[in-house]
Amino acid sequence: MIHKIGLILGSTRPTRISPDIAAWLQQNLAQPDLDVDLIDLAAINLPLLDETEQPSTGIYHEDHTRQWSQLIQGYDGFILLFPQYNWGYPAPLKNALDYLYKEWAHKPVSLVSYGGHGGFQAAQGMNLVVRGLKMQLLTNNLQITLHRADLDEQGHFLDVNQALAPYTFNAHQIGAEFSHALVE
Ligand SMILES: Cc1cc2nc3c(=O)[nH]c(=O)nc-3n(C[C@H](O)[C@H](O)[C@H](O)COP(=O)(O)O)c2cc1C
């Protein structure tokens, strides 16, 4: 059985590097039973949370919330890919998570953060958030340290495959754990 994994790009800047890391992850999860889609928050473009009811009620008034809910309901698990911004996770990612509640609950999730020191403060913060959402945090998460030598003057990868090669095994492990967690 094929399981659907949503790989959420948690950064939305026009010059972001998350698409490079996401494409690399998609290739390196290496599990035949996983179908991994990119979910790009820049394209989905949710406004700042504008619903009147608490998301845990499941009462949604806005079309963009209903569409977001439908999209998220279609996935069996998630990878949250996010950089560290000022010791935290990016606001658009938190906003997108806050829009929904039951849609996230009990689904497996792996956190892939990046930054000067693997984005570990951002990962710690997100660890609490996904617990609050009652998600099932995998054992295999990944913190990618960005090295200046691997980046050009604009902060983009010179060669993403070379820069991320040390993390290939970690990516395989994430894929393997999703497959295991989703076996029925
Ligand atoms: C607003 C902002 C805050 C940042 N804060 C941190 C930080 O606290 N620690 C860190 O290691 N890198 C920090 N950085 C550097 C980012 O890790 C780096 O720019 C990365 O490329 C951002 O991901 P993105 O390109 O997908 O947006 C910050 C970058 C931005 C834009």
The ligand as an ORCA input file, in Angstrom:
! r2SCAN-3c Opt
* xyz 0 1
  C      14.790     36.315      9.459
  C      15.978     35.387      9.528
  C      16.450     34.993     10.766
  C      17.512     34.088     10.854
  N      17.909     33.632     12.081
  C      18.818     32.630     12.162
  C      19.134     32.021     13.416
  O      18.599     32.355     14.473
  N      20.054     31.045     13.433
  C      20.662     30.592     12.287
  O      21.470     29.671     12.364
  N      20.383     31.138     11.090
  C      19.479     32.140     10.994
  N      19.169     32.683      9.767
  C      19.875     32.179      8.580
  C      19.062     31.073      7.911
  O      19.347     29.820      8.490
  C      19.389     31.010      6.405
  O      19.191     32.302      5.853
  C      18.472     30.041      5.669
  O      18.797     30.052      4.293
  C      16.999     30.456      5.826
  O      16.153     29.503      5.212
  P      15.313     29.899      3.906
  O      16.348     30.289      2.854
  O      14.575     28.652      3.519
  O      14.425     31.056      4.261
  C      18.128     33.592      9.665
  C      17.641     34.015      8.423
  C      16.573     34.894      8.349
  C      16.034     35.276      6.983
*
